[in-house]
Amino acid sequence: MADKLVKGARISGGQRDQLSTDLKKQYESGRSIRELASETGRSYGFVHRLLSESGVTLRGRGGATRGKARKKS
């Protein structure tokens, strides 16, 4: 991926398209939104929005849930 982007700098046009493509490939290969946000110097929300706009099917959160424990059979 490209070097860290300047935090808060507006990204538009071809640069945004390229970033979107790069993030989509990495997310689909298993990287998390938090990892991608940290690596690019962008916020979680920005990366989430870019992935959503590019048509990525976002994964569930994983981790512990608050529901009742299921019986093991």
N, C-alpha and C positions, 0 to 999 in steps of 0.2 A: 504494500500500500504506500501511497505517497507520504512524504514527511507530514508531521503534525501541521494542521492548519492553524492559522492565527485564531486564537479563541475570540469568538464574537464577530469575526469578519464575515460579511455577507458572502454567500456562495450562490452563484447563479449561472445560468446558461450551460455551456459545455463543461465547466468545472463541476457543477452540481450533478450533471448527467454522469460524468465519469466517476465521481464519488459514489453515486447511487449504484452504479454497476459494480464497483469494487466491493462495497458493503454487502450487496445482495449475494455475490459469489461467496464471500467469507461467511456470512450468516448461514447460507444454505449448506456450507461445509461443516457447520457445527459450532462456530464462534457465537458467543452471547452478545446481546445488545450492549451490555455493560462493558465488555471487553472492547468492542468496536468503538464505543463512545470514548473510552479512556485512551485508546490508541490514536484516535483522530483529534482529540482535544475538544470534542463537541459534547453536547449534553445528551443524556439518555433519550429525552423527548425528541430532539432533532433527529437522532439516528432512527428511532422508532417511526417517526413520521416519514422519513426518507424511504425506509424499507416498505412501509405501508403503501406509499405512493407508487413504488416500483412493482407492486403486485405480489410481494412475498407473502406466503402463508406463515404467520407468526406462530411459533411454538408456544405451548403452555408454560407456565412458570416452573413447575416441578417443585421439589422440596416438600416439606410437611404441609398437610392440609388440616383444616380445622374440623373436618367431619369425624364421625365416630369410626373407631378402628374396625376394620373388617375382619371377620373370623377367617382363620386359615383353615382350609379343608384338606 
